[in-house]
Amino acid sequence: MTEQFLMHIGPGHLETMGLLLTSSAILKHQRRYFQASARLDQLLLLYEQSFGPYSYQASHALADHAAIKTEMGNFEDAKALITEAMDRADKIRDVAGCAEGKIRCLVNLSTLCEAKGEVAQMHQHLALALSIGKEHLDEAHWMIRHVGALIAAAPAVPQPLATIWSENSSLVSFSSDFSCILTPESDSSGFIVSPV
């Protein structure tokens, strides 16, 4: 069906772009990641041609592509795509579009952190996204409500319950529900979470 839209009304038509975005989301939901990625690649080209490489739309397509990579477990590729999307969002001239692009990137970065078990970093990215939204968007903007809901639903940062010295004389802590071991990071910025 997408090909019919491309042929009959043209690739630069807003309906075609909307169809590509919707079909990529459906394919992602169906876990047909390679097809969803192909749709987003196609959409990114159209967005760049129609709105420019430093548009909210182009940043959005890159961030959506990063979400697919995260679900596939390709964390390095996801991080690279989020970084590129954030760089593009920084160059958006419209203040609201720039804020929306950054929020979308930070939400995707929080999802990536959650997938990697970096719960504290996930909370930091969501807090920054909410702060950007409150500073640059209308209070009733859907993105602010969305980030607020994500924060409310986010898993709690594991807190150490018991700390012991392990056999190799390193400090080991257990989370309060004993579901994971919390190992202090070398730079003292938090804990590395490992399932028990």
C-alpha positions in Angstrom: 0.0 0.0 0.0 2.9 2.4 0.8 4.2 1.8 -2.7 0.8 2.8 -4.2 0.9 6.1 -2.3 4.5 6.7 -3.5 3.4 6.1 -7.1 0.0 7.9 -7.1 0.4 11.0 -4.9 4.2 11.2 -4.7 6.9 10.7 -2.1 6.9 14.3 -0.8 3.2 14.3 0.0 2.3 14.6 3.7 -0.1 11.6 3.5 2.8 9.5 2.1 5.1 10.5 5.0 2.3 9.9 7.5 1.7 6.4 6.1 5.4 5.6 6.2 5.6 6.7 9.9 2.5 4.8 10.8 3.5 1.6 8.9 7.0 1.7 10.6 5.3 1.9 14.0 3.0 -1.1 13.1 5.9 -3.1 11.8 7.9 -2.4 15.0 5.0 -3.5 17.1 4.8 -6.7 15.1 8.6 -7.1 15.7 9.3 -6.9 12.0 12.3 -4.7 12.7 14.1 -4.9 9.4 11.0 -3.8 7.5 10.3 -1.0 10.1 13.9 0.2 9.7 13.6 0.2 5.9 10.4 2.4 6.2 12.2 4.8 8.5 15.2 5.0 6.2 12.8 5.9 3.4 11.0 8.4 5.6 14.2 10.0 6.8 15.2 10.7 3.1 11.7 12.2 2.5 11.9 14.3 5.6 15.4 15.6 4.8 14.3 16.5 1.2 11.0 18.2 2.4 12.0 19.8 5.7 15.8 19.7 5.8 18.2 17.6 7.7 17.9 19.7 10.9 14.2 19.5 11.2 12.0 18.0 14.0 10.8 15.4 11.5 14.3 14.2 10.6 15.2 14.0 14.3 12.0 12.2 15.0 12.7 9.5 12.3 16.3 9.0 13.7 14.9 8.7 17.3 12.3 6.2 16.1 15.0 4.2 14.4 17.0 4.2 17.7 13.9 2.7 19.4 13.9 -0.2 17.0 17.6 -0.8 17.5 17.0 -0.8 21.3 14.3 -3.4 21.0 16.6 -5.5 18.8 19.3 -5.3 21.5 21.7 -3.3 19.2 22.5 -0.8 22.0 25.6 0.7 20.4 23.6 1.5 17.1 20.7 2.8 19.2 23.1 5.2 21.1 24.7 6.4 17.9 21.3 7.1 16.3 20.1 8.9 19.5 23.2 11.0 19.5 22.7 12.0 15.9 19.0 12.7 16.5 20.0 14.9 19.5 22.6 16.8 17.4 20.0 17.5 14.8 17.5 18.5 17.4 20.0 21.0 18.8 20.1 22.7 15.4 16.3 23.1 15.0 15.5 26.8 14.9 12.0 26.6 16.2 12.2 26.6 20.1 9.2 24.2 20.5 10.5 21.9 17.7 13.9 21.8 19.3 12.4 21.0 22.7 10.2 18.3 21.3 13.2 16.8 19.4 15.3 16.8 22.6 12.5 15.3 24.7 11.9 12.5 22.2 15.7 11.7 22.2 15.9 11.7 26.0 12.8 9.5 26.3 14.5 7.0 23.8 17.8 7.3 25.7 15.9 6.5 28.9 14.4 3.4 27.3 17.9 2.4 26.2 19.2 2.8 29.7 16.3 0.7 31.1 17.1 -2.0 28.6 20.7 -2.0 29.8 19.7 -2.1 33.4 20.9 1.5 34.1 17.9 2.6 36.1 19.5 5.6 37.7 20.6 7.0 34.3 17.1 6.3 33.0 15.6 8.5 35.7 18.1 11.3 35.0 17.2 11.4 31.3 13.5 11.5 32.1 14.0 14.3 34.6 15.9 16.3 32.1 13.2 15.7 29.4 10.6 16.9 31.9 12.6 20.0 32.7 13.1 20.9 29.0 9.4 20.4 28.4 8.3 22.6 31.3 10.8 25.3 30.3 10.0 25.4 26.6 6.5 24.0 26.0 3.0 24.8 27.1 2.1 23.2 30.4 -0.7 21.1 28.7 1.6 19.8 26.0 1.2 16.0 25.5 4.9 15.4 25.7 5.0 16.8 29.3 2.2 14.5 30.3 3.8 11.6 28.5 7.2 12.1 30.3 5.4 12.5 33.6 3.6 9.2 33.1 6.9 7.5 32.2 8.5 8.8 35.4 5.5 7.6 37.4 5.7 4.1 35.8 9.5 3.8 35.9 11.1 1.2 38.1 12.6 2.5 41.3 16.3 3.0 41.5 17.5 -0.1 43.5 18.8 0.9 46.9 21.4 -1.2 48.7 19.9 -3.3 51.6 23.0 -5.2 52.6 26.6 -4.6 51.8 29.2 -7.3 52.2 32.8 -7.9 51.2 33.1 -10.6 48.6 35.8 -13.2 48.4 38.0 -11.0 46.2 37.7 -8.1 48.8 35.3 -6.0 46.7 32.2 -4.3 48.0 28.9 -6.0 47.0 25.5 -4.8 47.8 22.1 -6.4 47.3 18.9 -4.5 46.4 16.1 -4.3 48.9 14.2 -7.1 47.1 17.3 -9.2 46.6 16.6 -9.3 42.8 20.0 -7.9 41.9 23.5 -7.2 43.0 24.6 -3.6 43.0 28.3 -3.2 42.3 29.7 0.4 42.8 30.9 1.9 39.6 34.6 2.9 39.4 33.8 6.6 39.0 31.4 6.5 42.1 28.5 7.8 40.0 26.2 4.9 40.9 25.8 1.2 40.8 26.1 -1.4 38.1 22.9 -3.5 38.4 23.3 -7.3 37.9 20.4 -9.8 38.2 21.0 -12.4 40.9 
